[in-house]
Amino acid sequence: MEINRLPKVLLIFCTLFLIQETLISQINFLVAGFSLYLAFFMAWIIQDQRNSAVVTGFIAGLILDLSPTLEAPFGLWTLVLTSMSYLLASNVRAALDAELSPLVMLSVAVIASSFALILFLLFGAILGQEVGSASYLIRSISGNALWSALLSPLYIPLAMKLYKVTLTARQR
């Protein structure tokens, strides 16, 4: 990632984190909660190159670790989002077509955010974090996937536009 892209990326993800913590977290969703931050991150990363994606994943994970409501070891989200960004940018992006259609973006964002939540729970359990019952975890992950799919017409175009804004003239 070029150094002049860094302030824009930081500003976007910090703003999105504040929106997630102040607005989205206060809404009682029908099935389970929704993480706009996580879904937006997955839609962002699928567009990025491998080196930039890993740096963005590290930054986004570090910001998410600063959540005051998080009861997990510090650095767990950084580990999960950095590894997910590498996986998406190197393996999944290479398997997809050059033109990312909205259906592909929707599928990747929903599946990747669900997989990231599963990784977070798995790594958290390994590190000794308390996890809920299996029915609660399944309901939470499937609820997040449902809301990620339903709200994708809102955050996917926004992620695509903001990603293009952060690119330099050479990268466009």
Buried (B, 14 or more C-beta within 10 A) or exposed (E): BEEEBBEBBBEBBBEBBEBBBEEBBEEEBEEBEBBBBBBBBBBBBBBBEBEBBBBBBBBBBBBBBEBEEEEBBEEBBBBBBBBBBBBBBEEBBEEBEEEBEEEBBBBBBBBBBBBBBEBBBEBBEEEEBEEEEEEEBEBBBEBBBBBBBEBBEEBBEBBBEBBEEBBEEEEE
